[in-house]
């Protein structure tokens, strides 16, 4: 991984077609600075939602915003909102941002880049004394990754009403800690504010993100115009068998939960052949109990992630998994229970906001292409309530959710320059 503190090339600061712009070196430095909160020895990030590392980077963001003179607000699920007032407080505001939590041993740019590029836009507007009609809000959404607490995109889902607050606060992690307890543990600022943003009261939202895929880098394209996000479905599977001594229990007397679970994993892996080649099926978690070498597994838990542009394909995939679970349970003497924990329909983003992004890239002389996101993002939750779109920048080899995740200073600057132009256009900035 390249050194995040490396000097930004001079070309990354150029603003073709724009009179003012962002400070590319400051953005790159900020990315390096915040990577210390939960940074790993291999250059990645281990900053699970509402952990101590997450609390530290949240405190940094709040202190940085307050030092600039901006208001910092929170809500009951711990979302952070940095508010830069516009000239007309009665106009619906523009919202940008992403998330600062990471996957376990994940990358330092997934989500983080979107928050810090947004922060750089606010800083640059202030640096240049640029007035804007609409208020601009920078969001840091709670628990986007869903790595510690399920489901993912929790903060934005609560914000839009897709997930009841009470249900979200009651969710637990692997150690049994609730979201409510974790919020209290890090002292998250959830005090009510009378002018706190609401999904219904926004003018437009834009989220910038690394692609998490190989297309932009492979094609040499600067910017991705994200037209939508494919449908996502999460299934939690519990296989119940019977524990027994590994050396004394005959095979014909066994009820091995892991054997049943492994057969189900194979069914999931072959969904590309049995459902559709475009499906993206993953078993990302496997827990075995009692997890001892010489004990037959009495329980296995699997976390299944299914993605496809068409929700009907996910219906067929889920049906195949359920049918296989019944068959495998009968063959192995186990019982298999399946719970759907996330159903996210495919999302199409707003064409008008996408047009603003395209025009901004063109003004800057940057190449662009349309993409559908294979990953879920907080923008999905907002899209049904407010005109929303996303901007992608390339990432090295398309690697994400891993410590090897990387971007270049030039890509970082290009994306932030586009976001600066887009926010200016949407907020009525005087440039």
C-alpha positions in Angstrom: 0.0 0.0 0.0 1.3 3.4 -0.9 2.1 5.9 1.9 -1.0 8.0 2.6 1.3 10.8 3.7 3.0 10.8 0.3 3.1 14.2 -1.5 0.2 14.8 -3.8 1.3 15.4 -7.4 0.9 19.0 -8.6 -1.6 17.9 -11.3 -4.0 16.7 -8.6 -4.6 20.3 -7.5 -5.3 21.6 -11.0 -8.9 22.7 -11.5 -9.6 22.8 -15.2 -12.8 24.7 -15.9 -13.1 25.9 -12.3 -11.8 29.1 -10.7 -11.4 27.7 -7.2 -11.3 24.2 -5.7 -10.3 21.9 -3.0 -7.0 21.6 -1.2 -5.9 18.1 -2.4 -2.8 18.0 -0.2 -4.9 18.7 2.9 -7.5 16.0 2.0 -4.7 13.4 1.6 -3.1 14.5 4.9 -6.5 14.2 6.6 -7.0 10.7 5.3 -3.6 9.8 6.7 -4.3 11.5 10.0 -7.6 9.8 10.7 -6.2 6.4 9.8 -4.5 6.4 13.1 -7.8 5.8 14.8 -8.0 2.0 14.5 -5.2 1.7 12.0 -3.6 -1.7 11.6 0.1 -2.7 11.1 -0.6 -3.7 7.5 -2.0 -0.3 6.5 -5.7 -1.1 6.9 -8.4 -0.1 9.4 -10.1 -2.0 12.2 -12.7 0.5 13.4 -15.9 -1.3 14.2 -19.1 0.7 14.8 -19.3 2.3 18.2 -15.9 0.9 19.3 -13.3 3.0 21.1 -11.6 3.7 17.8 -14.9 4.8 16.3 -15.5 7.0 19.3 -12.0 8.6 18.8 -12.5 9.4 15.1 -16.0 10.8 15.9 -14.6 13.1 18.5 -11.9 14.2 16.0 -14.6 15.0 13.4 -16.7 16.9 15.9 -13.7 18.9 17.3 -12.6 19.7 13.7 -16.0 21.0 12.8 -16.5 23.1 15.9 -13.0 24.6 15.5 -14.2 25.8 12.1 -17.3 27.3 13.7 -19.9 24.8 12.4 -22.6 23.2 14.5 -22.4 19.5 15.3 -25.7 17.6 15.8 -26.5 14.1 16.7 -29.5 11.8 16.8 -30.7 8.9 18.9 -28.9 6.3 16.8 -25.6 8.3 16.9 -25.5 9.8 13.4 -23.3 12.9 13.3 -24.3 15.9 11.3 -21.9 18.8 10.6 -24.0 21.9 9.6 -22.5 24.7 7.5 -25.3 27.3 7.3 -26.5 28.8 4.1 -27.7 32.3 3.4 -31.4 31.2 3.4 -32.2 29.0 6.4 -35.6 28.3 5.0 -34.4 26.5 1.9 -34.1 22.6 2.2 -30.4 21.8 2.7 -28.0 19.7 0.7 -26.6 16.6 2.5 -23.3 14.9 1.7 -21.2 12.3 3.6 -20.8 8.6 4.2 -19.4 6.6 7.2 -16.3 6.3 9.4 -16.7 2.7 10.7 -14.9 -0.1 9.0 -15.0 -3.9 8.4 -12.8 -6.0 10.7 -9.3 -5.7 9.3 -10.8 -3.6 6.5 -9.5 -0.7 4.4 -9.0 2.9 5.3 -10.9 4.5 2.4 -14.3 2.6 2.3 -16.8 5.2 3.6 -14.0 7.3 5.2 -13.1 8.9 1.9 -16.7 10.1 1.5 -16.8 11.8 4.9 -13.4 13.4 4.6 -13.9 14.5 1.0 -17.1 16.1 2.2 -15.2 17.8 5.1 -12.7 19.1 2.5 -15.6 20.6 0.5 -16.8 22.5 3.6 -13.3 23.6 4.4 -12.6 24.8 0.9 -15.9 26.8 0.7 -14.9 28.5 3.9 -11.3 29.1 2.7 -12.5 30.9 -0.4 -15.3 32.8 1.4 -17.9 31.3 -1.0 -21.4 32.0 0.0 -24.2 29.5 -0.7 -27.9 29.8 -0.5 -28.7 26.4 1.0 -27.3 25.0 4.2 -24.8 22.1 3.6 -24.8 19.1 6.0 -22.0 16.6 6.3 -23.2 13.2 7.7 -21.3 10.5 9.4 -23.8 7.6 9.4 -23.7 5.0 12.3 -22.9 1.4 11.6 -23.0 1.4 7.9 -20.8 -1.7 7.6 -23.0 -4.0 9.8 -19.9 -5.8 10.9 -20.5 -5.4 14.6 -24.3 -4.9 14.6 -26.8 -6.2 12.0 -28.1 -4.9 9.8 -25.8 -2.7 7.8 -26.7 0.9 6.9 -28.3 1.1 10.4 -27.9 4.8 11.0 -29.3 5.9 7.7 -32.1 3.3 7.9 -33.2 4.7 11.3 -32.9 8.3 9.9 -35.3 7.5 7.0 -37.7 5.4 9.1 -36.9 2.2 7.4 -35.7 0.7 10.7 -37.5 1.5 13.9 -35.2 3.2 16.4 -36.3 0.8 19.3 -35.4 -2.2 17.2 -32.0 -0.8 16.2 -31.1 0.1 19.8 -31.9 -3.5 20.9 -29.6 -5.2 18.3 -26.7 -7.0 19.9 -23.1 -7.8 18.8 -21.4 -11.2 19.2 -20.7 -10.5 22.9 -24.3 -9.6 23.6 -23.8 -5.8 23.9 -26.7 -3.8 22.6 -26.5 -0.8 20.3 -28.0 1.3 23.1 -25.2 0.3 25.5 -22.5 0.8 22.9 -23.8 4.3 22.2 -23.8 5.1 25.9 -20.4 3.6 26.3 -18.8 5.9 23.8 -20.8 8.9 24.9 -22.4 9.5 21.5 -24.1 12.8 21.3 -27.7 12.0 20.8 -29.3 15.0 22.4 -32.4 16.2 20.6 -32.1 19.2 18.4 -35.1 21.2 17.2 -33.6 21.9 13.8 -32.0 18.5 13.3 -32.2 17.4 9.7 -34.9 15.0 8.5 -35.0 12.9 5.3 -38.2 14.7 4.2 -36.6 18.1 4.6 -33.6 17.7 2.3 -33.1 19.2 -1.2 -30.7 16.6 -2.5 -28.1 14.1 -1.2 -24.8 13.0 -2.8 -22.4 10.3 -1.5 -18.9 9.9 -2.9 -17.2 6.6 -2.4 -14.4 4.4 -3.7 -15.8 2.0 -6.4 -14.9 -1.2 -4.5 -14.6 -2.8 -7.9 -12.1 -3.0 -10.8 -14.0 -1.2 -13.6 -12.8 2.4 -13.3 -9.1 1.6 -12.8 -9.2 -1.0 -15.6 -10.7 1.4 -18.1 -8.6 4.4 -17.0 -11.8 6.3 -16.2 -11.7 9.1 -13.6 -15.2 9.2 -12.3 -18.1 6.8 -11.9 -21.7 8.1 -12.3 -23.6 5.7 -10.1 -27.0 5.1 -11.5 -28.2 2.7 -8.8 -27.5 -0.2 -6.5 -28.4 -3.8 -6.9 -30.8 -5.6 -4.5 -29.3 -7.1 -1.4 -30.7 -9.9 0.9 -29.1 -11.2 4.1 -30.0 -14.6 5.6 -29.0 -15.8 9.0 -28.9 -19.6 9.2 -28.8 -21.8 12.4 -28.1 -25.5 12.0 -28.8 -27.5 15.1 -27.3 -31.0 15.5 -25.9 -32.9 18.5 -22.5 -32.7 20.0 -20.6 -35.9 20.8 -17.2 -37.4 21.2 -15.2 -37.4 18.0 -13.5 -40.7 18.8 -16.5 -42.8 20.0 -19.6 -41.7 18.1 -20.1 -43.8 14.9 -20.7 -41.9 11.7 -24.2 -43.4 11.4 -25.1 -42.0 14.8 -23.9 -38.5 14.2 -25.9 -35.3 13.8 -23.1 -33.0 12.7 -24.1 -29.4 12.3 -21.0 -28.4 10.5 -21.4 -31.1 7.8 -24.9 -29.8 7.2 -23.7 -26.2 7.2 -20.9 -27.1 4.7 -23.4 -28.7 2.3 -25.5 -25.6 2.5 -22.4 -23.4 1.7 -21.9 -25.4 -1.4 -25.5 -24.8 -2.5 -24.9 -21.0 -2.0 -21.7 -21.2 -4.0 -23.4 -22.8 -7.0 -26.3 -20.3 -7.2 -24.5 -18.7 -10.2 -25.2 -21.9 -12.1 -28.6 -22.7 -10.7 -30.2 -19.1 -10.6 -28.3 -16.6 -12.7 -24.6 -15.9 -13.5 -25.0 -12.3 -12.4 -25.8 -13.2 -8.8 -23.2 -12.5 -6.1 -23.7 -15.2 -3.3 -21.4 -15.1 -0.3 -21.2 -17.0 3.1 -19.1 -14.5 5.0 -19.5 -15.8 8.5 -19.4 -19.3 10.0 -19.6 -20.0 13.7 -19.2 -23.5 15.1 -20.1 -24.6 18.6 -18.6 -25.9 20.8 -15.6 -25.3 18.4 -13.4 -28.0 19.8 -11.2 -30.3 17.7 -12.4 -33.6 19.3 -16.1 -32.7 19.7 -18.7 -33.2 16.9 -20.2 -29.8 16.2 -23.6 -29.4 17.7 -24.4 -26.1 16.2 -23.3 -24.1 13.2 -24.3 -20.5 12.2 -23.9 -19.1 8.8 -24.4 -15.5 7.5 -25.4 -15.4 3.8 -25.2 -12.3 1.6 -27.0 -12.4 -1.7 -26.9 -9.6 -4.4 -28.4 -9.2 -7.8 -29.9 -6.3 -9.8 -33.3 -8.1 -9.9 -35.0 -8.9 -6.6 -36.9 -11.8 -8.3 -33.5 -13.5 -8.8 -32.9 -13.2 -5.0 -36.4 -14.7 -4.4 -35.4 -17.8 -6.5 -32.1 -18.0 -4.7 -33.7 -17.9 -1.3 -36.2 -20.6 -2.3 -33.4 -22.8 -3.5 -31.6 -22.3 -0.2 -34.7 -23.1 1.9 -35.4 -26.2 -0.2 -31.8 -27.4 0.2 -32.0 -26.7 4.0 -34.9 -29.1 4.3 -33.2 -31.8 2.2 -29.9 -31.4 4.0 -31.5 -31.4 7.4 -33.2 -34.7 6.6 -30.0 -36.3 5.3 -27.8 -35.2 8.3 -30.3 -35.5 11.1 -30.1 -31.8 11.8 -32.6 -28.9 11.9 -31.9 -25.8 9.8 -33.6 -22.5 10.6 -33.3 -19.5 8.3 -34.1 -15.9 9.2 -34.2 -13.0 6.7 -32.4 -10.1 8.4 -32.1 -7.6 5.5 -34.1 -7.0 2.4 -32.9 -4.1 0.4 -34.6 -3.6 -3.0 -32.6 -2.4 -6.0 -32.3 1.3 -6.1 -32.3 3.7 -9.0 -30.7 7.1 -8.4 -32.1 10.5 -9.4 -31.4 11.5 -13.0 -31.3 15.2 -12.3 -28.6 14.9 -9.6 -26.7 12.5 -11.8 -26.8 15.2 -14.5 -25.3 17.7 -12.1 -22.4 15.2 -11.4 -21.8 14.6 -15.1 -21.7 18.3 -15.9 -19.3 18.9 -13.0 -16.9 16.2 -14.3 -17.1 17.6 -17.8 -16.2 21.1 -16.6 -13.2 19.7 -14.9 -12.1 17.8 -17.9 -12.5 14.4 -16.2 -13.6 11.2 -17.9 -16.7 9.4 -16.6 -18.9 6.4 -17.1 -22.2 5.0 -15.7 -22.0 2.2 -13.1 -24.4 0.2 -11.0 -23.0 -0.4 -7.5 -22.6 -3.9 -6.4 -22.1 -2.8 -2.8 -24.7 -1.3 -0.5 -24.4 2.3 0.6 -26.3 4.7 2.9 -27.4 6.6 -0.2 -29.7 3.6 -0.8 -31.7 4.4 2.3 -32.1 8.1 1.3 -33.0 7.6 -2.4 -36.7 7.0 -1.8 -37.1 10.1 0.2 -34.9 12.8 -1.5 -33.2 13.2 -4.9 -30.0 11.2 -4.4 -27.0 10.0 -6.4 -23.4 8.7 -5.9 -20.0 9.4 -7.2 -17.3 6.7 -7.5 -13.6 7.1 -7.7 -11.2 4.2 -8.7 -9.5 1.9 -6.2 -6.5 -0.2 -6.8 -7.3 -3.6 -8.3 -10.9 -3.2 -7.1 -9.9 -4.4 -3.6 -12.1 -3.4 -0.7 -13.1 -4.7 2.7 -9.5 -5.7 3.1 -6.3 -4.1 4.5 -4.9 -3.9 0.9 -7.6 -1.4 -0.1 -5.9 1.6 -1.7 -6.4 4.7 -3.8 -4.0 7.3 -5.3 -3.7 11.0 -4.4 -4.9 11.9 -7.9 -8.1 9.8 -7.6 -8.7 11.3 -4.2 -8.4 14.8 -5.5 -10.4 14.3 -8.6 -13.4 12.9 -6.7 -13.3 15.8 -4.2 -13.1 18.3 -7.0 -16.2 16.9 -8.6 -18.0 16.9 -5.2 -17.0 20.5 -4.7 -18.5 21.5 -8.0 -21.7 19.4 -7.4 -22.2 20.8 -3.9 -21.7 24.3 -5.2 -24.3 23.8 -8.0 -26.9 22.1 -5.7 -26.4 24.7 -2.8 -26.5 27.8 -5.0 -22.9 28.8 -4.3 -21.7 32.1 -5.7 -18.5 31.3 -7.6 
